[in-house]
Amino acid sequence: MARWEPWDDDYYGRYYPPSRPLPAKGGIKARSQRGEFAASWWGQRWLAVLESFGLGARLNRGRSYARRGQVVHLEIKEGELVARVQGSRADPYTVHIRLKQIGSAQRKKLGAALAEDIAMAARLMAGELPGALEGCFAKVGAPLFPERANIGVAAVPGPRLIRLRVWERGAGETRACGSAACAALVAAHRRGLTRRQATVALIGGDLDILWRDDGHVLMTGPAALVFEGSFDAALLAG
């Protein structure tokens, strides 16, 4: 099996040659055409979170698409954003971003916290979004940008292939993750994007995932030693 390093932005090139997006008519262009992509603090924080996933060239491609106006439709719903993007194929593809909504108990706590800060409340009423607002959300247990989460980013170019990158809390980007690969196949099949069996390509290699009719998910792939070490048994003493 070939060796593919996490920093190799040409990792996906072994499946498809580089391609250029088709021209999009009437697309939505980003205001930023060069330099920093986001001007507001919340825009910069959002990009910082995405960059922490180690997406490399894919994130740069996303900036390029946004500046070129490749987004042909954008719809913001409650807790969800849906976009249609014109890529290199004739038909635009759909992107869904879903966000966990704040519960009623947390909303009450947040309202009480904001009521205690008159200056911040005034800025919110004036249509501003102050940076200190992030701290208020964190105090009531509803952080705007949750940390220490396991994140999987998948692309489905065809019914038999899923390209997956995984970021695990406390470790960063990992070379492979069996549970994430199984979850990606099930999620993709339930959306009608793949068959019940497909190859999931990760940095460390390919996995064959089968979601059987009885509900069990089987994973097949190579195994290799990537780390070994030792520790003092006294550390386990109570």
N, C-alpha and C positions, 0 to 999 in steps of 0.2 A: 504494500500500500504506500502510495506517495506521501511524503511529509509536507503538511501545509501549516505554516506558522500563523498564529493569531494576528500578526501585523501584516500579513500578506493580503493587500487589497485586491490582488488578482485571483484570490481564492475561487471566486465564482466563475472565473473565466474558463475553467476546464469544462464547463457545461455549455456555455453559449459564447460566441464571439462578441466583442464590443459592438454596440449599436447606438444609433443616434435617434432621439425622439422625433416623431413626425411633427410638422408645424401644426399648432393649435389655433383655430380661428376664434377670436373673442375671448381668449383665456384671461384669467385673473393674474395680473402681474404684481409681484411684491414691490413695495415702495423702494426698498433698498436695492440698488443696482450694482453697488461695489462697496468694498470695505465691510464694516460691521453689519451683520444682517438684522439684528434687533436693536432698537433704541431704548425701549422701556426696560425697567428692571425685571418685570415679570417675563418679558420676551427673552431676555438674556438668561434668566434662571431656567426657563423651559429648554433652551438650547443647551445649557450647561448639563442638564440632566440627560438629554439625548446623547451628548458627546461623551458622557461618562460610561455609556454602554459600549464604547469602542467600535462604533459602526463604520469609522473610516471613510472610504470613498463614497459609500452609500449616502451618508449625510451631506457630503459635498454635492453629490448629484441632486439631492433634494433641494438644496439652495439654488442650484442652477435651473432646475425645473421651475421653481417658484419665480425666479427673476425673468425667465423666458416666457412666462404666462402659459405653462403647460396644464395648469389647473383650469378645467373647463366648467366645473360646477362645484359649488361649496354650500353646504347646508349645515347650520348649527342648530341642534336640537337640545332638549334637556338632558344633560349628561352624555351627549354624543355629538361627534362631528363626522360628517360624511362628505367625501370629496371624490370627484371624478377627474382622473389625471390622464392626459394624452401621452402615452409612451411611444415606444418604437413600433408597436403593433397598430393595426387599423382601428381597433376598438379601444376606447379609453378603459382603464381599469379603475376599480373602486377601492377607496381607502376608508376604513372605519377607525375612529379613535373614541374609545369609551372611557369615561371617568366615573369613579365611584362617587355617588352623591352623599352629601352630609345628612346624617339622621336628624330627627326632630329634636332629640335631647341635646345634641351638639349645636344645633342652630340656636336653641335657647341660651346655651352657655356663651355662644359667640355673640349673640345680641347683647347679653349682659356685659360682656367684656368691652364691646364697642361703645356701649352707653357710658362707661366709666371714662372713656377717652374722648372728650368733647372735640378736641382739635382734629382727631382722626375722623370722627363722625361728620364733622363739617366738610372735610376734604372729600369724603365719600359722597356726600350730598351734592357737592360741586362737580361730581363726575370724575374725580381723580381716584387713582389706585395707589396709595402710599406704600412704600416698601415695608414699613413697620407692620402692615396688615398680615404679612406672613407669620410674624411672631404671635399674633393674636390667634390665628388658626391653630398653630402648634400647641398653644397653652390649653386649648379646649379639646385636645386629642384628635384634631382633624387637620393635619399638616397639608398645605397646598402641594408640596412636593415630598411625598413619603420617601424615607430612606430605608436601607437594609431590606430590599425586596428582591426576589428572584424574577428576572425579566427575560422573556423569550421573544425575539423578533424573527418572524418567518416571512418568506416569500414563496409563492406557489406558482411556478411558471408552467406547470402542466399537471395532469391527473396522476402522474406516477412519480413526481418529484417535489419535495419540500426542501428549501434552503433555510437553515436555522442557525441563529447565533443566540447564545445564552449567557446572561450575566447573573451571577449568584452572589447573594449578600455575603459579605465577609471575605470573598475570594476574587471577585472581579469576573472577567470573561473566562469561561471554561472551554476546554477543548471538546468536551462532549457532555451530554446530560441525557440519560436514558428516559427518565420520567418526562422531561420536556419534549423529547422526540415523540413519545407515545401520545402525550397530550396534544401536540401539534397535529398529528395525523388524525386523531379523533375530531378535533375542532374543524380541521379542513374538510373532512368528509361530511360532517354534519352541515356544513355550508355548501355542499355540493361541488367542492373544488377538486377533490381527489377521489380515487377509488378507496376501497377498504384496505388496500395494501399499496404501499408506496415506499420509495427510498427517501430517507431524511439525511441530508448532507450537512455535516457539522465540520468544524475545523479539524477535529481529530480523525475524521473518516466518515464513512457512510454506514447507516443503519437501515435494515429492512424491517419495517413496522407493519404488522397485520392486526387489524381489528376484526376479530372473529364474530360470527353471527350470535354466539352465546354471550357476547359482551366482554370476553377476555381479550387483552391486548398482548400480542407476542412480539418480542424484539429479538432480532438476530443480527450479529455483527462481530467483528474481530475484537480480541482483548489483548492488551499489552500493558506491561508494567511501566508506570510513569513516575513512581516515587517509592522510596523505602526509607525507613528511619528507625530510631529507637528512642525510648524515654525511660525515665527513672520510675520504677514501679512504686516508689515511695510517694509519688504524687497522688496515687489512688488511695493512700491510707487515710482513714477518717481522722 
